[in-house]
Amino acid sequence: MLKIFNIRSYLVYYDFNVLNNLILKLKKICLDNNIKYIGPVFLPTKNHKFSILRSPHVNKNSYDQLKICIHKRIIDFLKINYNIIILIRDCFFYYSLDFKFKFLLFN
């Protein structure tokens, strides 16, 4: 007998276009396998700004400013079994994509 789970997945990536394409792929998997899902929920974007001294000389004030944006999403998958978990897990193949599955309890 297959166990049935509720899963919350956290997705973190630097490029929002790739992240949105991944979410569309997850939605397609859910529609093909008749899985109910909630989301995606957009979490606040974290912005990290860096200033780097460009010039090797002491008295030159030439700086480069860099910005890294970290985009986050949450999707809940409802009442899925282990076979579908493997399908969803195999969808995450992007370099530097951070994803986390959290198993939720039934009420």
Secondary structure, DSSP 8 states (H G I E B T S, - for coil): ----EEEEEEEEES-HHHHHHHHHHHHHHHHHTT-EEEEEEEEEEEEEEEEEE--SSSS---EEEEEEEEEEEEEEEEEE-HHHHHHHHTT---TT-EEEEEEE---
